[in-house]
């Protein structure tokens, strides 16, 4: 484990740094990280397994169900050529339109996320690691965190990018108990992930904790609605779709559609004023969404890029 990583990682139980790195008895392959309170966590295949013991069975069940459901829905592939093409090319052809939008949103984000100012970045809910890879190419020191471990949509697939280079650090972690020290990172990027938080306010509190003063939160590729009633209606329909894919009910209930006013209020209270990075999702996306909205007589989700910089002095909540 590199020293620079230990300067950032923190115990998910108590938040303290890891002060001891040892090896599991009888092995030289498995490292053990230990904090001052004696909490121990293994490093498996280069991935620190930084989930609290009390949360592991729940998170593993979620990850298994999630991975199978999204693979069935056309997302992800363990094929190296597929991963190399993302987000610009989906060689499965199953989600090409959505990936075109993700490519445009990534380019808009990278146009703002200067590695000279925001070098140390957490890709929170990194999935297969495609954004972590592009952040690393840009010169960021990247920490790719996800609950899913598989080789299709999770940290196993992200390992292909990490080996391809430039390297970045993969971490098994929970959105609500981030395994990082306080004020240790320059930016947290939630790319299609914040809407999976079981308790979004708790996740935002922990994101605030790990950001340094002036640090940046960026939220993108999450479904956002102007009208709360529209968010609730769409959420009901999409949860039914997830159940049809075989997603376990506990995992289904983790999925949310976001009201823009509520999201901006929570982020604004905890972190700082919310700004939007404009980007053009493309004519295909605009017109297909408009026609679908007219046909269904409902507001459809937008997928804005929202940012907030952490205040130098925390605001009481």
Residue, then its C-alpha position, 0 to 999 in steps of 0.5 A: x500500500x503506497x504511503x499517499x493512499x494511507x494519507x487519505x484512507x480512514x477507518x469507516x468505523x471511527x474515521x481515524x487514520x490507519x497507523x499499521x499495515x501488517x500481513x495476515x498470518x501465514x501470508x504475504x499477499x493479504x495486507x491488514x490495515x489497522x487504526x488506533x482503535x484496533x479496527x482491522x480491514x483486509x486489502x484483497x487483490x489491491x482493494x482495501x475492503x473498507x466496509x464496516x463489519x455490521x454492513x457487509x452482509x447487507x452490502x454484499x447482497x445489494x451488490x450481487x443483486x445490483x450486478x445481475x440486474x444491470x447486466x441483464x438491462x444491457x449495462x456493462x461487460x467484462x470485455x477489455x475492448x468494451x471498457x477501452x471504448x467507454x464512454x465514447x463507444x459501446x461495442x455491445x450496441x445495447x446502450x449507445x445512446x445513453x453512453x453518448x450523453x455520458x460522454x458529453x457530460x464527462x467532457x463538460x465536467x472535465x472542462x471545469x475540474x482542473x487537476x491543478x486545483x482539485x487533484x485528489x478526487x473520490x469517484x464515489x460509486x465508480x461502477x466499472x471505473x470508466x470515469x476514474x480512468x479518464x480522471x487519472x489520464x487527466x492527472x488526478x489522484x483518483x480513489x474509485x469507491x463502489x459497493x459492487x465487486x464484480x467483473x461486469x459493472x463493479x470494481x473487478x471491471x475497474x481493475x482492467x482500467x487500473x492495470x491499463x494505466x494510469x493507475x488509480x486506487x480502487x476501494x470497496x466502500x459504502x456511500x454512507x460511511x466513507x473510508x476517508x479521513x476528514x478534510x482529506x480530498x479536493x473533490x468528490x464526484x457522484x457519477x450516477x450514484x447519489x440516487x442510490x444512497x439509502x440515506x442521502x442526507x447522511x451521505x452528504x454529511x459524510x461527503x462534507x466531512x471528507x472534503x477540504x475547505x473549498x473542495x468540490x462536490x460534483x453530481x452528474x447522471x442522476x435523475x432530477x425533476x423540477x416537480x416533486x410529484x413527477x419524481x415520485x411518479x417516475x420513481x414508482x414506475x422505475x422501481x417496478x422495472x427494477x423488480x422485473x429485472x430481478x433486483x432484490x426489494x431492499x436494493x430497489x428501495x435504495x434507488x431514488x429519483x431526486x427533486x431539484x429543490x430538495x437536492x439543492x436545499x440539502x447540498x446548499x445547507x451542508x456544503x455550499x451554493x449549488x451551480x450548474x455546469x451547462x452541457x449539450x446532451x445532443x439533439x437525439x436525447x433532447x427530441x426523444x425525451x420531448x416526444x416521450x414526455x408528450x406521449x406519457x403526459x409527464x415531466x421526464x428526468x433531466x440529468x444536470x451537472x450540479x456542483x458546490x464548493x465546501x465553505x471554509x467554515x461549516x454552517x450549523x445544521 
